[in-house]
Amino acid sequence: MQQREIHQFLLKYFQSNGCEILCNAPSYLIVQLTAELDKLLMNRPFYWHYLEKTGGTPNPMKLTLITDHENVPEGIQGEFIHFGSPRLHQIFQSTKNLASYIRLYENTMPSHNPLFPWLSANIKVSFVCDRKKEMFFSLGVNLITGQIANHFHDKILALRVTPKIPDYSFTLSPLIMPKSGLRRLDRYVRLQLEEENHDWAIRAVERWENDLLLLEHFYGESDEKGESYETEKEALREQYEPKIKIAVINGGMFYLSEKAI
């Protein structure tokens, strides 16, 4: 996920959740949070508890989020947001509580256009061992043709969409069921992962084996090493064992004109 994509994602996220965008500069955003997002993101439970008890006037915080730290103007102070940063991870997690699914229609001109159903999914892939790396896929699958589009979120940002079907437009019924479409996206992600360099896993196993040798040396060659040995051995497995986790962050149905994607 590139910094430009992160900037656009943040802008859409805050706009979709009713926040006022005080400044949308190329390298940073200044956002006036709603009370709901302040509670969700800013970790001020005592403030909100006190406010609810006293009936005071809410004063949600402002956030300054920097997406291009090399080109941010002098004097702008804020959080640098990049893929893997705690704040971005927190925002990804919050989408599960706010809206994990959306339905939108392209507002086409002229009307009388058939709208094709697209199933979209924003997917996070985590490479986990004693270290961690993440990848992000934004995918869409046309439920008529089976076409899969990468960077789907960016493509949607370039369109005029609305939560209500436009007058004189009509939707086409899917030939591919959404459940089958999601399986296709899962298969697409797994095929992409097969082409990745997985030396990280080999190096993790090597570090695991080295620490196991140290553990064996510490406990000696006794056949009765005890419960603490087994506990520490299991802890090493949990720390080093390479794993790839695939998680759908959110998704939706988009009804788009034939040449939109």
Order of alpha helices (4+ residues) and beta strands (2+ residues): alpha-beta-beta-alpha-alpha-beta-beta-alpha-beta-beta-beta-beta-alpha-beta-beta-alpha-alpha-alpha-beta
